[in-house]
Amino acid sequence: MSAARRNLGKPVVFFDTTLRDGEQSPGISLNMAEKLEIAHQLVRLGVDVIEAGFPATSPGDFEAVQAIAREVKGAVICGLARCVESDIHTCWEAIKDAERPRIHTFISTSDIHLQHQIKKSRPEVIAITTELVGLCVSLCPGEVEFSAMDATRSDVDFLAEVLQTAIEAGATTINIPDTVGYTLPSEFSALIDTLYEKAPGLAGVVVSVHCHNDLGLAVANSLAAVERGATQVEVAVNGLGERAGNAAIEEVAMALVTRQDIMQRPVNLNTTEIARTSRMVSNLTGYQVQPNKAVVGKNAFAHESGIHQDGVLKERTTYEIMRARDIGLGESDIVLGKHSGRHALRAHLAELGIHLTGAELDEAFRRFKEVADKKKQVTALDLEALATEEIREREDIYSLTRFYVSAGSEIIPTSQVEVFRGGQPRRGKAFSGGSVESIFRAIDNAVGITGKLLDYRVRSVTSGKDSLGEVRVVVEVDGKTYAGQAVSIDVMEASAKAYIRALNNVAQQREASGARPDRVF
């Protein structure tokens, strides 16, 4: 069998790292409730492995990974650890209660990393790999993944030696990352072939790839590796991740589905959950999807050209290679109004994969009624936005209770806010040159944290003048960036809540203890 047909017919394993590498994107700081919601949605999407986080980085990361391991069923729950004994033990403590736990450990293999980052010799790397992969296997037999960081810039003979060493130590998945997004697809294909030849143990384990998008080639490289026999792809929703991001799960999946004639590798994802997963991750992270983004961008199935419109009307396949409904677009006709009751709201939220009970459902229903009183119809997108807002606020330190803004063309904008922390009110006020600036300064005054606004964006959730407004802000505090997002039918209220959410992320990080190791992959 030729190298190009290796593992023909074997399903591709989808390893999702949205909650680990994706959260390393600047400004993203998900709380535990948000991570749990995304993890549950990833199960509905059908991913095989969820990399829930890097437990050794902080107590907060440990607790979130542990919560996902205990609560989320239906996928392997993986934690990341350096080839460091303390990291590995911490990782195991976080994931050990999972239905199917996995330890994912890594060490650098390129000479540039050995010399300048970890300051180890090649023999030391071999010895560390043997010892620490062995430790992982003793804790989590049958589910140990090993990654050679910066594999694509490593000496291929040494790389093959390290991978073979990890296999002999008991690793069941071997990951070959293009850590800095440097490789071209032709190079990556050749590397996979060479490694299969030089590390014979690869034939008996899962071969994985983790590609970054620095040159816009993450998806292309992932597909090239699959063609050469890789059986696992490490991906993130909407392509989130360090720097330019990771291979986007939606693009890899739909490329495999659409070009099944060439790839001939089954995809076991529920692709109709792609659009919903994309929206949820965008809403919770605050990272908006660009309109022309492949598969999930709002223009992905739009046709402006008259020629294209005419062709699609006559026969869809003239200009569409996928159907919108294949990724879950255009399938929901949920419409609620102000007379709809609590049970109807709960039922429709359940249809969207969102399950709220008790006080959370009460608060979501209250918000729904407020919106329904001002809008004739509340759509599925509105419901998603409202439910996401409730999820965001579960662990907020500060919450906005009321605000007042006075502005006009001939007066200096004046703002007053009341913010609660631990049941105690804090009030702030400000006079400034613009109404948005004024309310942000009032919040600074109430919370006691001053943020420098780096980005401020407003968009409508749906069409119409009565649409919910979604606001995203990015602020800088102490040299670090933090994002916040909120929705409301009142854009000023959404602005205030988004800004407070960014400051919540600041406060949560300040309250968390423990140093964060260097970010990886």
C-alpha positions in Angstrom: 0.0 0.0 0.0 1.4 3.4 -1.0 2.2 6.0 1.7 -0.6 8.2 0.3 -3.2 5.5 1.0 -2.0 4.6 4.5 -4.9 4.2 6.9 -7.4 4.5 4.0 -11.0 4.2 5.4 -10.0 4.7 9.0 -12.0 7.5 10.7 -10.2 10.7 11.5 -9.9 11.4 15.3 -10.8 15.0 16.2 -8.8 16.3 19.1 -10.2 19.7 20.1 -7.9 22.2 21.8 -10.2 25.2 22.0 -10.2 25.1 25.8 -6.4 24.9 26.0 -4.6 26.4 22.9 -7.7 28.4 21.9 -7.8 30.1 25.3 -4.2 31.2 24.9 -5.4 33.7 22.3 -4.8 37.2 23.6 -7.6 38.6 25.7 -9.5 35.3 26.1 -10.2 34.3 29.7 -13.0 31.8 30.1 -14.4 31.1 33.5 -15.3 27.6 34.7 -19.0 27.8 33.7 -18.1 29.0 30.2 -15.6 26.2 29.8 -18.1 23.6 30.9 -20.7 24.9 28.4 -18.2 24.8 25.5 -17.1 21.3 26.6 -20.7 20.0 26.6 -21.2 21.5 23.1 -18.1 19.9 21.8 -19.6 16.5 22.9 -22.7 17.4 21.0 -20.5 18.2 18.0 -19.0 14.7 18.4 -15.3 15.4 19.0 -13.4 12.4 20.2 -10.9 14.2 22.5 -11.3 17.5 24.5 -8.1 19.0 25.7 -9.6 20.8 28.7 -6.6 22.8 29.7 -3.1 22.9 31.2 -3.7 22.1 34.9 -0.3 23.1 36.2 -0.6 26.7 35.0 -2.9 27.9 37.8 -5.4 26.8 40.5 -8.1 28.2 38.3 -7.0 26.1 35.3 -6.8 23.0 37.5 -10.3 23.5 38.9 -11.8 24.0 35.4 -10.1 20.9 34.0 -11.2 18.9 37.0 -14.8 20.1 36.7 -14.9 19.1 33.0 -13.3 15.7 33.8 -16.0 15.0 36.4 -19.1 16.4 34.6 -18.5 15.9 30.8 -19.2 12.5 29.4 -18.9 11.1 25.9 -15.4 12.2 25.0 -11.8 11.6 26.2 -10.9 14.4 28.6 -7.2 15.4 28.2 -4.9 17.6 30.2 -1.6 19.0 29.0 1.6 18.7 31.0 5.3 19.5 30.3 7.7 16.6 30.6 8.1 17.6 34.2 7.2 15.3 37.1 5.2 17.9 39.1 3.2 18.9 35.9 2.3 15.3 35.2 1.1 14.6 38.7 -1.0 17.8 38.8 -2.4 16.9 35.4 -3.4 13.4 36.6 -5.1 14.8 39.7 -7.2 17.1 37.5 -8.3 14.5 35.0 -8.3 11.2 36.9 -12.1 11.2 37.5 -12.9 11.5 33.8 -14.8 8.7 32.1 -11.8 8.4 29.8 -8.8 10.5 31.0 -5.7 11.2 28.9 -2.4 12.8 29.8 -0.7 14.8 27.0 2.9 15.5 27.7 5.5 17.3 25.6 9.1 18.2 25.2 11.0 20.3 22.5 13.0 18.5 19.9 14.4 21.2 17.6 18.0 22.4 18.2 16.8 26.0 18.4 14.5 25.1 21.3 17.0 22.8 23.0 19.6 25.5 23.0 17.6 28.6 23.7 14.4 27.4 25.5 14.8 24.2 27.6 18.7 24.2 27.5 18.9 20.4 27.3 21.2 18.2 25.2 19.8 15.5 22.8 20.7 12.7 25.2 19.0 14.5 28.0 15.8 14.8 25.9 15.9 11.1 25.2 16.3 10.3 28.9 13.6 12.7 30.0 11.2 11.2 27.4 11.8 7.7 28.6 11.3 8.6 32.3 8.4 11.0 32.0 6.3 9.1 29.4 6.8 6.1 31.6 5.4 8.1 34.6 2.4 9.1 32.5 1.8 5.5 31.6 2.0 4.3 35.2 -0.8 6.8 36.1 -3.0 6.6 32.9 -2.2 3.4 31.1 -3.6 3.2 27.5 -4.2 7.0 27.1 -0.9 8.8 27.0 -0.1 11.3 24.2 3.4 12.5 23.5 4.3 15.7 21.5 7.6 16.7 20.1 7.4 20.5 20.3 8.7 22.3 17.2 8.8 18.9 15.4 8.9 20.4 11.9 12.1 22.4 12.6 13.8 19.4 14.2 16.5 17.2 12.8 14.4 14.3 11.3 16.7 11.5 12.6 16.7 12.9 16.1 12.9 13.5 15.9 12.3 9.9 14.8 14.5 8.7 17.7 12.5 10.7 20.3 9.2 9.5 18.9 10.3 5.9 18.9 11.5 6.3 22.4 8.1 7.7 23.5 6.4 4.7 21.8 8.6 2.2 23.5 7.9 4.0 26.9 4.2 3.4 26.3 2.7 6.4 24.6 -0.4 5.5 22.6 -0.7 8.7 20.6 2.2 10.5 19.0 1.7 14.1 18.0 3.8 15.9 15.4 3.2 19.6 15.8 4.1 22.4 13.3 4.5 24.6 16.4 5.4 27.9 14.6 3.3 27.3 11.4 6.5 27.2 9.3 6.0 24.1 7.1 4.6 23.9 3.6 2.1 21.0 2.8 4.6 19.3 0.5 7.2 19.3 3.3 4.8 18.1 5.9 3.7 15.2 3.7 7.3 14.2 3.2 8.0 14.5 6.9 5.1 12.2 7.8 6.3 9.6 5.3 9.9 9.8 6.5 8.9 9.4 10.2 6.8 6.3 9.4 10.0 4.9 7.8 12.4 5.9 10.5 10.2 5.3 13.6 8.6 1.9 12.9 6.5 2.1 16.1 4.3 4.7 14.5 2.5 2.0 12.6 1.0 0.7 15.9 -0.1 4.0 17.5 -2.3 7.0 16.7 -0.4 9.5 14.7 -1.5 13.0 15.4 -0.7 16.5 13.9 -1.1 19.9 15.5 -0.7 22.7 12.9 -0.5 26.4 13.5 -1.7 29.0 11.0 1.2 31.5 10.8 1.4 31.2 7.0 -2.3 30.4 6.6 -1.5 26.7 6.0 -2.8 25.0 9.2 -5.7 23.3 7.5 -3.7 22.5 4.3 -0.9 20.9 6.4 -3.4 18.9 8.5 -5.1 17.5 5.4 -1.7 16.7 3.8 -0.8 14.7 7.0 -4.1 12.9 6.9 -3.4 11.9 3.2 -0.1 10.5 4.4 -1.7 8.4 7.2 -2.2 10.7 10.2 -5.1 9.4 12.2 -5.7 12.4 14.6 -6.0 16.1 13.9 -5.7 18.7 16.6 -8.0 21.6 15.9 -9.8 24.5 17.5 -13.3 26.0 16.9 -13.0 29.0 14.6 -9.3 28.4 14.3 -8.5 30.0 17.7 -5.1 29.6 19.2 -1.7 31.2 19.8 -0.6 33.9 17.3 -2.5 33.2 14.0 -4.3 30.3 15.6 -4.7 26.6 14.9 -6.3 24.5 12.2 -10.1 25.2 12.3 -12.2 22.2 13.1 -15.0 23.3 10.9 -12.7 23.7 7.9 -10.9 20.4 8.3 -14.1 18.5 8.9 -16.0 20.0 5.9 -12.9 19.5 3.6 -12.9 15.8 4.6 -16.6 15.5 4.1 -16.8 17.5 0.8 -13.8 15.9 -0.7 -14.5 12.3 0.4 -13.9 11.3 -3.2 -10.2 12.1 -2.7 -9.6 11.8 1.1 -11.7 8.6 1.7 -11.4 9.1 5.5 -14.7 9.0 7.4 -15.7 11.9 9.7 -17.8 11.0 12.7 -18.7 14.5 13.7 -22.3 15.7 13.8 -21.6 18.5 11.3 -25.0 20.1 11.8 -23.7 21.3 15.2 -20.8 23.2 13.5 -22.6 26.6 13.2 -24.0 26.5 16.7 -20.6 25.5 18.2 -18.9 28.4 16.2 -21.4 30.9 17.5 -21.1 29.7 21.1 -17.3 29.9 21.1 -17.4 33.3 19.4 -20.0 34.6 22.0 -18.1 33.3 25.0 -14.6 34.2 23.9 -15.5 37.6 22.4 -13.7 36.7 19.2 -15.9 37.5 16.3 -15.9 35.4 13.2 -14.8 37.3 10.2 -17.6 37.5 7.5 -15.6 35.8 4.8 -14.3 33.0 7.1 -14.6 29.6 5.4 -17.6 27.4 6.4 -18.9 29.5 9.3 -18.5 33.2 8.2 -21.8 35.0 7.6 -20.9 35.3 3.9 -19.9 31.7 3.5 -23.3 30.9 1.8 -24.1 34.4 0.6 -24.1 35.3 -3.1 -23.8 39.0 -4.2 -23.0 38.5 -7.8 -26.0 38.4 -10.2 -24.4 35.6 -12.1 -23.9 33.6 -8.9 -27.4 34.3 -7.7 -28.9 33.2 -11.0 -26.8 30.0 -11.0 -27.7 29.0 -7.5 -31.4 29.6 -8.1 -31.3 27.4 -11.2 -29.1 24.7 -9.5 -27.5 25.1 -6.1 -24.3 23.2 -7.0 -23.3 25.6 -9.6 -21.7 27.8 -7.0 -22.2 26.0 -3.7 -20.1 22.9 -2.8 -21.8 22.5 0.6 -25.3 23.0 1.9 -25.9 25.5 4.6 -28.0 22.9 6.5 -25.0 20.5 6.5 -23.4 22.7 9.2 -26.7 23.5 10.9 -27.6 26.8 9.3 -31.2 27.7 8.4 -32.7 24.7 10.3 -34.3 26.4 13.3 -37.5 28.3 13.0 -37.8 29.0 16.7 -39.8 32.2 17.3 -41.1 33.3 20.7 -43.1 36.3 21.7 -43.9 38.2 24.9 -46.8 35.8 25.7 -44.5 32.7 25.6 -44.1 31.0 29.0 -41.2 29.6 31.0 -41.8 26.1 29.8 -41.7 27.1 26.2 -38.4 29.0 26.8 -36.9 26.0 28.5 -38.0 23.7 25.8 -36.6 25.9 23.0 -33.3 26.4 24.9 -33.0 22.6 25.2 -33.5 22.3 21.4 -30.5 24.6 21.1 -28.5 22.3 23.4 -28.7 24.8 26.3 -30.0 23.5 29.6 -30.8 26.0 32.3 -32.6 25.2 35.6 -33.5 26.9 38.8 -32.2 30.4 39.4 -30.4 30.4 36.0 -33.7 29.6 34.2 -35.5 32.3 36.2 -32.9 34.9 35.3 -32.9 33.9 31.6 -36.7 34.1 31.6 -36.7 37.5 33.2 -34.2 38.7 30.5 -36.3 37.0 27.8 -39.4 38.9 29.0 -37.6 42.2 29.0 -36.5 41.6 25.4 -39.9 40.2 24.3 -41.6 43.3 25.6 -39.5 45.4 23.2 -39.3 43.0 20.2 -42.2 41.4 18.4 -40.3 38.2 17.9 -37.4 36.5 19.8 -35.5 34.2 17.5 -33.1 31.3 18.0 -30.1 33.6 17.7 -31.6 35.9 20.3 -32.1 33.0 22.7 -28.5 31.8 22.2 -27.3 35.3 23.0 -29.4 35.6 26.1 -28.5 32.2 27.4 -24.8 32.9 26.8 -25.2 36.1 28.8 -26.5 34.1 31.7 -23.6 31.6 31.4 -21.1 34.4 31.4 -22.3 35.9 34.6 -22.3 32.8 36.8 -18.9 33.5 38.2 -18.6 37.3 37.8 -17.1 39.1 40.8 -18.7 42.4 39.9 -22.2 42.8 38.5 -23.9 45.9 37.1 -27.2 46.6 38.9 -28.1 50.0 37.5 -26.6 52.8 35.4 -27.5 56.4 34.3 -26.2 58.3 31.4 -27.0 61.9 30.5 -25.7 63.1 27.1 -26.4 65.5 24.4 -24.9 67.8 21.8 -24.6 70.7 24.2 -23.8 69.0 27.6 -20.8 67.1 29.0 -21.9 63.4 29.3 -22.5 62.4 32.8 -22.6 58.7 34.1 -23.4 57.1 37.3 -23.3 53.3 38.0 -24.0 50.9 40.8 -22.0 47.7 40.9 -22.4 44.9 43.3 -19.5 42.7 44.7 -20.4 40.1 47.3 -23.8 41.6 47.9 -22.3 45.0 48.7 -23.0 48.0 46.4 -20.2 50.2 45.0 -21.1 53.4 43.2 -19.1 55.4 40.7 -19.6 58.5 38.6 -17.8 60.3 35.9 -18.0 63.4 33.6 -16.2 62.9 30.2 -16.1 63.8 26.5 -18.3 61.0 25.3 -21.1 58.9 26.7 -19.2 55.6 26.3 -16.1 57.0 27.8 -18.1 58.5 30.6 -19.8 55.2 31.6 -16.5 53.3 31.4 -14.8 55.9 33.7 -17.7 55.6 36.1 -17.2 51.8 36.2 -13.4 52.4 36.8 -14.4 54.6 39.7 -16.8 52.0 41.2 -14.6 48.9 40.8 -11.2 50.5 41.6 -9.5 49.1 38.4 -8.6 51.5 35.6 -8.6 50.0 32.1 -7.1 51.4 28.9 -9.6 50.8 26.1 -7.9 49.1 23.1 -10.9 48.0 21.1 -14.6 48.7 21.1 -17.0 47.0 18.7 -20.8 46.9 18.3 -22.8 44.7 16.1 -26.4 43.5 15.9 -27.3 39.9 16.8 -30.1 39.8 14.2 -31.5 42.2 11.7 -33.9 45.0 12.5 -33.7 48.2 14.5 -35.0 46.3 17.6 -32.1 43.7 17.4 -30.1 42.9 20.4 -26.8 44.8 20.4 -23.6 42.9 21.1 -20.6 44.8 22.4 -17.1 43.6 22.6 -14.3 45.5 24.4 -10.6 44.8 24.8 -8.9 46.7 27.7 -5.3 46.8 28.9 -4.5 46.7 32.6 -1.0 46.4 34.0 0.4 45.7 30.5 -2.0 42.7 29.8 -5.1 42.6 27.6 -8.5 41.4 28.7 -11.7 41.0 26.7 -15.3 41.4 27.6 -18.6 40.9 25.7 -22.2 41.4 26.5 -25.6 41.7 24.8 -28.6 43.9 25.5 -31.4 45.6 23.5 -29.8 48.8 24.9 -26.3 49.3 23.5 -25.2 51.5 26.4 -26.1 48.7 28.8 -24.3 46.1 26.7 -21.3 48.5 26.6 -21.3 48.8 30.4 -21.7 45.0 31.0 -18.9 44.2 28.4 -16.5 46.6 30.1 -17.3 45.2 33.6 -16.8 41.7 32.2 -13.3 42.6 31.1 -12.6 44.1 34.5 -14.0 40.9 36.0 -11.3 39.0 34.1 -8.7 41.3 35.6 -10.0 40.7 39.1 -10.3 37.0 38.7 -6.7 36.8 37.5 -5.5 38.9 40.4 -7.2 36.7 42.9 -5.8 33.5 41.4 -2.5 32.5 42.7 0.3 30.5 41.0 2.6 31.3 38.1 1.8 30.3 34.5 4.4 28.3 32.6 5.4 29.4 29.1 2.6 28.8 26.6 3.2 26.1 24.1 2.6 24.5 20.7 
